């Protein structure tokens, strides 16, 4: 894939999006993974991965998705504090983890797991929840055993044996507001948000996937207050994915449709959905 040597303005980039729409349905040659829509769009723009050739490109992100997806978008990775304690592997996994579903198969028989997608609106089936701590200006993970499903009673006994009690964490995992604002601000300060419709056709006896890039939003001025409110409303999820052998990292995620909620300005620069 060639790389554009000439930088172009945001207005020229918008024209590029319109030209791509005018090409009509584009065959998916990038596979069925969630990133295929964005990968093909980058190919069509002739740019390296998420490297927009516009002035101050580091301040702009390119996000693309299928219009009918239910997948969550990963905004950024960020491990909780206190960092020195390595909270995820040493506390959440070792003391609150459970036997991996693939223990004794893909992994050793004693492989432990701590995989949980949490938000601030409801407790998980093991009693974990995100909490907006306005007083301390931080986002906490809290634990309340009374919200654990009865099918996890043996797991609760194991936690009590390891921790010594079933109260909230002795050391709560948390993220300071300022740390989150810095991380999110760097990654999400401004964004072009692109949607593609999807269809299937039969070609040479095989089902083939096609995309139509027909909706573009220009989102600017990431809003810190809206970011915290999105967490409070349960729009943003904290996703843990750790096991004994490897911590895949803690992610802050949200639904693609909620991306505009995080910005002060949202401008529709292409919308051809109604005509299809």
Secondary structure, DSSP 8 states (H G I E B T S, - for coil): -----S---HHHHHHHHHHHHHT--EE--S-SSTTHHHHHHHHHHT-STT---STTGGGEEEEEEETT---EEEEEE---B-GGGTHIIIIIIHHH-EE-TTBTTTB-TT-EEEEEEE-SSS--TTSEEEEEETTTTEEEEEE-GGGS-GGGHHHHHHHHHHHS-SSS-SS--EEEHHHHHHHHHHHHSEEEEEEEEEEEEEETTEEEEEEEEEEEEEEEEE-HHHHHHHHHTT-EEEEEEEETTEE---EEEEEGGGGGGGEEEEEEEEE-STT-
